[in-house]
Amino acid sequence: MRFTKPRLTPSFAPLIVLAIALSGCDPVINVAGANFPSWLFCAICGALITAILRPVFVATGIEPFLWPLPLVYPCLMILIGCIMWLIFFNRL
């Protein structure tokens, strides 16, 4: 008879509890009486600035060199969103 070791599956329950607990530590922006999380502000700014930069890349002729475009523009949006977070909401 063959004995196999039981598989240890990772438990995601502590990670979920940690994510829920830390979501209350998020800075909040008050816009016209409604509270919005600051990460949403940073994501929207990243998307808008990326949308503004695309015509600049096309006009200057840089876009043909950005070859996986479906990868480049989302990464640029995330980068700009993270920079916005560091500029406006860094508490260090």
C-alpha positions in Angstrom: 0.0 0.0 0.0 1.3 3.4 -1.0 1.2 6.3 1.4 1.1 9.8 0.1 1.7 12.9 2.0 -1.3 15.1 2.4 -1.2 18.2 0.3 -1.0 21.5 2.2 -3.3 23.9 0.4 -2.7 27.5 1.2 -5.4 29.1 3.2 -6.5 32.5 1.8 -8.7 33.3 4.8 -6.0 35.3 6.7 -5.2 37.3 3.6 -8.8 38.1 3.0 -9.3 39.2 6.6 -6.1 41.3 6.4 -7.3 43.0 3.2 -10.6 43.8 4.7 -9.0 45.1 7.9 -6.5 47.3 6.0 -9.2 48.7 3.6 -10.4 50.9 6.5 -6.9 52.6 6.6 -7.4 54.1 3.2 -7.4 57.9 2.9 -10.8 59.3 1.8 -11.5 62.3 -0.5 -14.7 64.3 0.0 -16.1 65.3 -3.4 -19.5 67.2 -3.3 -20.4 65.5 -0.1 -19.6 62.0 -1.2 -16.6 60.1 0.1 -14.4 58.4 -2.4 -11.3 56.3 -1.7 -8.1 58.0 -2.7 -6.9 55.0 -4.8 -9.9 55.6 -7.1 -8.8 59.2 -7.5 -5.3 58.0 -8.4 -6.6 55.4 -10.9 -8.8 58.0 -12.7 -5.9 60.4 -12.9 -3.7 57.7 -14.2 -6.2 56.8 -16.9 -6.8 60.5 -17.9 -3.1 61.3 -18.1 -2.4 58.2 -20.1 -5.2 59.1 -22.5 -3.6 62.6 -22.9 -0.2 61.1 -23.5 -1.2 58.8 -26.3 -1.8 61.5 -28.9 1.6 63.0 -27.8 3.2 59.7 -28.5 1.5 59.4 -31.9 2.4 63.0 -32.8 6.1 62.6 -31.9 6.4 59.2 -33.6 7.2 57.3 -30.4 4.2 55.0 -30.5 5.6 52.6 -33.2 8.5 51.8 -30.8 6.1 50.9 -27.9 5.5 47.5 -29.4 3.1 45.5 -27.1 0.6 48.4 -26.9 -2.0 46.4 -24.9 0.7 46.0 -22.3 2.4 49.4 -22.5 -0.7 51.6 -21.9 -2.1 49.8 -18.9 1.4 49.7 -17.3 1.7 53.5 -18.0 -1.6 54.0 -16.4 -0.6 52.0 -13.3 2.7 53.8 -13.1 1.1 57.3 -13.3 -1.5 56.2 -10.7 1.2 55.1 -8.3 3.1 58.3 -8.8 -0.1 60.3 -8.1 -0.5 58.3 -4.9 3.1 59.0 -3.8 2.8 62.7 -4.6 -0.6 63.3 -2.9 -1.1 60.6 -0.2 2.4 59.6 1.0 2.5 59.8 4.8 6.1 59.0 5.2 
